[in-house]
Structure formats: structure tokens, C-alpha cells
Amino acid sequence: MSKTLKSAGDRSGGKSMPYRLMIRISVLGVMALALQACGTPHDDLKTGAIPDDYRTRHPIQLAEVEQSIDIPVASGDRALSIGTQDVISGFVNDYKSSSSGVLRIAYPSGAVNSAAAQGLRRQFRQLILQTGVPSSRISETTYQASADQGLAPVHFSYRAVKATTNACGQWPEDILHTTENTNWDNFGCATQNNLAAQIANPTDLVSPRAMTPIDAKRRTTVIGLYRDGKSTASN
């Protein structure tokens, strides 16, 4: 009987049983250490502290910036063209909606077209007054232009609060030489700049606007149509 058990033990690999048991114990020990590491409250690997948000890296802020436009004037011009009047009117309308300061007009001096630009001063001023800008908010000056630079434009400018962000194209480090799985520094900059340029009213970033008064007549009409089971859509 004892010989039979011994032979059976030999067939099962007598020395292999303690080795398998040792492997199982080692695997269980590694798993226990791994679970203990996951449950440690003070983890040494704090990936959440790595700044990787493009909105934080390229924040949209309110700043005072100069809005300007250059109006070309030929040396032989005696009147403002229709296209030039449309450009100036659009610029002045933007000024009225975003600024209450001074609208500056700088005429060139010393250029080949200086005489023509100075001769159009009255038309420039009259066009601005027609848009509703008071004369007290219009400032006219001159600037020195070089005679050999060609045509010098008439410079319109004003200062206003705009939504801006930092300039794009910054590459402080090579994105291939990093050990952190994070976005590169320039990531999201173009998106933030485009979003800032689309904000018509910069104060919307500070606080929401007040609600407009209700249209009582339209509300009564819509409620009546709803009660009658009819469509409330506007024609």
C-alpha cells in the first residue's frame, strides 16, 4: 500500500508540488502589494497636478486694445469712393458699439498723397458725423510720413475693451522630448483666439445681461393658440 502511494507521488512530480505552491504564494503577494498601492491615500504619482488644460494655458481675458484701419488715398483723389465710404461706415459702427472714447484720424504729412488726403478731411469728418458720432469725440491729427515710401494711408483708430488671449506659435520645448503624456504648449491656442474674436460683447464674460422685457401681446397670442390646439409658430 505504501509503495503504491509512493509511486503515485512520483508520478505527480514529488518535488514539483512545493515549487507550484511557492509560485502561487508569490503571485498572491504581488497582487496584495498592488492593491495596497492603489489604496494608498498619498500616491506619489499625482498626474492630476500636471497643467494640461488649454483654457488655463491660453485664457481669454479682457484687455484694452487699439482698433485701427488704414484708408488708402491716391494722389489724384478728389472725393471718397463708395467702397471707401462703406469701409469707414463699418469701422465707425464698430466704434459706436464698443467704445465711448475718442475716434482719432491721422492724416499723412510729407508723402506724395498728403495733399489729396488733407483735401478729403472735410468729407471724412462729414461721413463720421452722419453716422451719429458727435464732433467732440473726433480728434484729427497728422503724422510724418516718408516721401519715398509711396502712398501713406489715413489712419483711423480708437481704444476699446476686447476679449483677447496670448499669441500663438509658442514652442518652448520639443514635443518629442517629454516624458509626460500631456498636450503641447501651443495646443488649443488657435481655438481660443477664434473664440475671443467672435465675442461681440466682452462684458458677457463678466456677467450675464439683464432679461429684456416680455412681449405681452405675443405671449397672449401664443397662449390662445396653444389653448385652441393650434400651432404657435410665427408666420
Residue, then its C-alpha position, 0 to 999 in steps of 0.5 A: m500500500s505504501k509503495t503504491l502511494k509512493s509511486a503515485g507521488d512520483r508520478s505527480g512530480g514529488k518535488s514539483m508540488p512545493y515549487r507550484l505552491m511557492i509560485r502561487i504564494s508569490v503571485l498572491g503577494v504581488m497582487a496584495l502589494a498592488l492593491q495596497a498601492c492603489g489604496t494608498p491615500h498619498d500616491d506619489l504619482k499625482t498626474g492630476a497636478i500636471p497643467d494640461d488644460y488649454r483654457t488655463r494655458h491660453p485664457i481669454q481675458l479682457a484687455e484694452v486694445e487699439q482698433s485701427i484701419d488704414i484708408p488708402v488715398a491716391s494722389g489724384d483723389r478728389a472725393l471718397s469712393i463708395g467702397t471707401q465710404d462703406v469701409i469707414s461706415g463699418f469701422v465707425n459702427d464698430y466704434k459706436s458699439s464698443s467704445s465711448g472714447v475718442l475716434r482719432i484720424a491721422y492724416p499723412s504729412g510729407a508723402v506724395n498723397s498728403a495733399a489729396a488726403q488733407g483735401l478729403r478731411r472735410q468729407f471724412r469728418q462729414l461721413i463720421l458725423q452722419t453716422g451719429v458720432p458727435s464732433s467732440r469725440i473726433s480728434e484729427t491729427t497728422y503724422q510724418a510720413s516718408a516721401d519715398q515710401g509711396l502712398a501713406p494711408v489715413h489712419f483711423s483708430y480708437r481704444a476699446v475693451k476686447a476679449t483677447t488671449n496670448a499669441c500663438g506659435q509658442w514652442p518652448e520645448d520639443i514635443l518629442h522630448t517629454t516624458e509626460n503624456t500631456n498636450w503641447d504648449n501651443f495646443g488649443c491656442a488657435t481655438q481660443n483666439n477664434l473664440a475671443a474674436q467672435i465675442a461681440n460683447p466682452t462684458d458677457l464674460v463678466s456677467p450675464r445681461a439683464m432679461t429684456p422685457i416680455d412681449a405681452k401681446r405675443r405671449t397672449t397670442v401664443i397662449g390662445l393658440y396653444r389653448d385652441g390646439k393650434s400651432t404657435a409658430s410665427n408666420 
